[in-house]
Amino acid sequence: EVEKEYHRKVATIPWDLLRRSFMHLAATPEAFVMLRSHFIKTLATANICQYILGIGDRHLSNFMVNTENGGVVPIDFGHAFHSATQFLPIPELMPFRLTPQFTNLLLPHKETGQLRSCMIHTLRALQASPSSLLNTMDVFIKEPSMDWKSNARKQAQVLKVGAGENDSLWYPREKVRVSKKKLLRYNSAHLMLVDLKYGHQKKPEFNSMKAVLMGDHRVNLRARVGEQCENVEEQVDCLIDHATDSNILGRTWAGWEPWV
């Protein structure tokens, strides 16, 4: 029923709104292809980078498009390291935004064509040279922000662990540890479950949330793959399966507008 209602809402708006916008920007068919190609490349890069850093709250107001070249410009990174999964009342269960208007712009191949190839290339590059990214993340451990210290205290109360000055470092360490696992080809659903447990495991609906997140073995690749993917290609395929799952999108906060 959730998926049926989601698809009903998707059908209430024209399927090609974003595609029409790009066609209006383009003076020729060749220009449209170039604009779309740049959109795909920048969206793929943004998807992977935002996934590694756990950037959430990806509603439509947090995306801009460069009208000169079609490039995607993400903004507002207030929810990072999966805080949108852990702390929001309605947890975000998707790794990034890949909703119908985005995928319809990519026709005829949709998410299985150039977008998938660019995401594989981006993730492989990050996995091949992770040191710069991981060294930057270490700053959050050595000098955690006030928000992170506050979150550590909140989480310590939930988990009943120590929350002294030194103990508060466990929180940024855990967040960076999860990000490192993303570079080691871990399944996105399994990693997101860690943050879902931290924020919602004591709620009566937690088991239902977990079931939705992990997916259905009959239809979802991420549910059939183990905790760790065999290669980058499989990891990206799991991410795409995760991001486009209508059972997740149909349960997302309405302000995120997952049907667009």
C-alpha positions in Angstrom: 0.0 0.0 0.0 2.8 2.4 0.8 4.4 1.8 -2.6 1.1 2.1 -4.4 0.4 5.5 -2.7 4.0 6.6 -3.5 3.6 5.8 -7.2 0.2 7.5 -7.2 1.8 10.7 -5.9 4.6 10.4 -8.5 1.9 10.3 -11.2 0.2 13.5 -10.1 3.0 15.7 -11.6 4.4 15.6 -15.1 7.2 13.0 -15.4 9.5 15.4 -17.3 9.5 18.7 -15.4 13.2 18.7 -14.9 13.8 17.4 -18.4 11.7 20.2 -19.9 13.7 22.8 -17.9 16.9 21.5 -19.5 15.4 21.5 -22.9 14.5 25.2 -22.5 18.0 25.9 -21.4 19.4 24.3 -24.6 19.4 26.0 -27.9 20.1 22.8 -29.8 19.8 19.1 -29.3 23.6 18.9 -28.9 23.5 21.5 -26.2 20.8 19.5 -24.3 23.0 16.4 -24.4 26.0 18.5 -23.1 23.9 20.1 -20.3 22.5 16.7 -19.3 25.9 15.1 -19.4 27.4 17.7 -17.0 24.3 17.3 -14.8 24.9 13.5 -14.6 28.7 13.9 -13.9 28.2 16.4 -11.1 25.2 14.6 -9.6 27.2 11.3 -9.5 30.1 13.0 -7.8 27.8 14.8 -5.3 26.0 11.5 -4.6 29.1 9.6 -3.7 30.8 12.4 -1.7 27.6 13.2 0.2 27.2 9.4 0.9 30.8 9.1 2.3 30.2 12.1 4.5 26.7 11.1 5.5 25.1 14.4 4.3 21.4 14.3 4.8 18.4 16.6 4.5 18.6 16.5 0.7 15.2 18.1 0.0 14.8 20.1 -3.2 15.7 23.5 -1.7 19.2 22.1 -1.0 20.0 21.6 -4.7 20.9 24.3 -7.2 21.6 24.0 -10.9 24.1 26.1 -12.8 22.0 27.3 -15.8 25.1 27.9 -17.9 26.4 24.3 -17.8 23.8 22.2 -16.1 25.9 21.3 -13.2 24.4 20.3 -9.8 25.4 22.5 -6.8 24.4 21.0 -3.5 24.1 23.4 -0.6 23.4 23.3 3.2 25.4 20.6 4.9 23.9 21.0 8.3 23.1 17.3 8.6 26.3 15.4 8.2 27.6 11.9 9.3 24.0 10.5 9.2 22.6 12.9 11.8 19.5 13.0 9.7 19.1 9.2 10.2 20.0 9.3 13.9 18.3 12.4 15.3 15.4 13.4 13.1 12.0 12.2 14.3 11.3 10.6 10.9 14.7 9.2 10.1 16.1 9.5 6.6 16.8 6.0 5.3 18.2 6.8 1.8 21.9 7.4 1.1 21.3 10.4 -1.3 18.6 11.9 -3.5 17.8 10.0 -6.7 14.1 10.6 -7.2 11.9 10.3 -10.3 12.5 13.8 -11.8 16.3 13.2 -11.6 16.2 9.7 -13.2 13.7 10.7 -15.9 16.2 13.4 -17.0 18.6 10.5 -17.6 16.4 8.6 -20.0 16.7 6.3 -21.9 19.3 4.7 -19.6 18.1 6.3 -16.4 20.3 5.4 -13.4 21.9 2.4 -15.1 23.9 4.3 -17.7 26.3 7.3 -17.4 25.3 8.0 -13.8 26.2 4.6 -12.6 29.5 4.7 -14.5 30.4 8.1 -13.0 29.5 7.0 -9.5 31.7 3.9 -9.9 34.6 6.0 -11.1 34.2 8.5 -8.3 34.0 5.9 -5.6 36.9 3.9 -7.0 39.0 7.1 -7.0 38.2 7.8 -3.4 38.9 4.2 -2.4 42.3 4.3 -4.2 43.5 7.4 -2.4 41.6 7.8 0.8 44.4 9.4 2.9 43.5 13.1 2.2 39.8 12.5 3.1 40.5 10.4 6.2 43.2 12.9 7.4 40.6 15.7 7.1 38.1 13.6 9.1 40.6 13.1 11.9 40.1 16.8 12.7 36.6 15.9 14.0 38.2 13.5 16.4 41.0 15.7 17.7 38.9 18.9 17.8 35.2 17.9 17.9 32.7 20.7 17.5 30.3 21.8 20.2 27.5 20.0 18.3 29.4 16.8 18.3 30.1 17.0 22.0 26.4 17.7 22.6 25.4 14.7 20.4 27.9 12.6 22.3 26.3 13.5 25.6 22.9 12.7 24.3 23.9 9.4 22.8 25.8 8.5 26.0 22.6 8.9 28.0 20.7 6.7 25.6 23.4 4.0 25.5 24.3 4.5 29.2 28.0 4.9 28.5 30.5 7.4 30.1 30.3 11.0 28.8 33.3 12.7 30.4 35.7 15.0 28.5 37.7 12.1 27.2 34.8 9.8 26.7 33.0 12.3 24.5 35.6 11.4 21.8 33.9 8.0 21.2 31.2 9.8 19.2 33.4 11.4 16.5 35.5 8.2 16.4 32.5 6.1 15.7 31.3 8.5 12.9 34.7 8.5 11.2 34.9 4.7 11.6 31.6 4.3 9.7 32.8 6.7 6.9 36.0 4.6 6.6 33.9 1.5 6.2 32.2 3.1 3.2 35.6 3.2 1.5 36.0 -0.5 2.2 32.9 -1.4 0.2 30.5 -2.1 3.1 26.8 -2.3 2.2 25.1 1.1 2.7 22.1 -0.5 4.4 24.2 -2.3 7.0 26.1 0.9 7.8 23.0 3.1 8.1 21.5 0.6 10.5 24.2 1.5 13.0 22.9 5.1 13.1 19.3 4.0 13.1 20.0 1.9 16.1 21.7 4.7 18.0 18.8 7.1 17.5 15.7 4.9 17.4 16.3 1.4 18.8 14.2 2.0 21.9 11.1 3.1 19.8 8.4 0.5 19.3 8.5 1.0 15.6 12.3 0.3 15.3 11.9 -3.2 13.9 9.7 -2.0 11.2 12.1 0.8 10.3 14.9 -1.8 10.2 13.0 -4.0 7.9 12.3 -1.1 5.5 16.0 -0.1 5.6 17.4 -3.5 5.0 15.0 -4.2 2.1 13.2 -7.2 0.7 15.3 -10.2 -0.6 12.9 -10.7 -3.4 13.3 -7.2 -5.0 16.2 -5.4 -3.4 19.9 -6.1 -4.3 21.1 -4.6 -1.0 19.1 -7.3 0.9 20.8 -10.1 -1.0 24.3 -8.8 -0.7 26.1 -9.4 2.6 27.6 -6.8 4.9 30.4 -6.1 2.5 30.2 -5.9 -1.3 32.5 -7.8 -3.5 33.6 -4.9 -5.6 32.9 -1.2 -6.3 30.3 -2.0 -9.0 28.3 -4.0 -6.6 28.6 -1.3 -3.9 27.2 1.3 -6.4 24.4 -1.0 -7.5 23.4 -1.4 -3.8 23.5 2.4 -3.3 21.3 2.9 -6.4 18.9 0.2 -5.2 18.8 1.8 -1.7 18.3 5.4 -3.0 15.5 4.5 -5.4 13.5 2.1 -3.2 9.9 3.2 -3.3 9.2 1.5 0.0 11.7 3.9 1.6 10.7 7.0 -0.4 7.1 6.4 0.3 7.8 6.6 4.1 9.9 9.7 3.9 9.0 13.0 5.5 6.6 14.9 3.2 8.8 18.0 3.2 11.5 16.1 1.5 9.1 15.6 -1.5 10.4 12.2 -2.5 7.9 11.9 -5.3 9.5 14.7 -7.3 
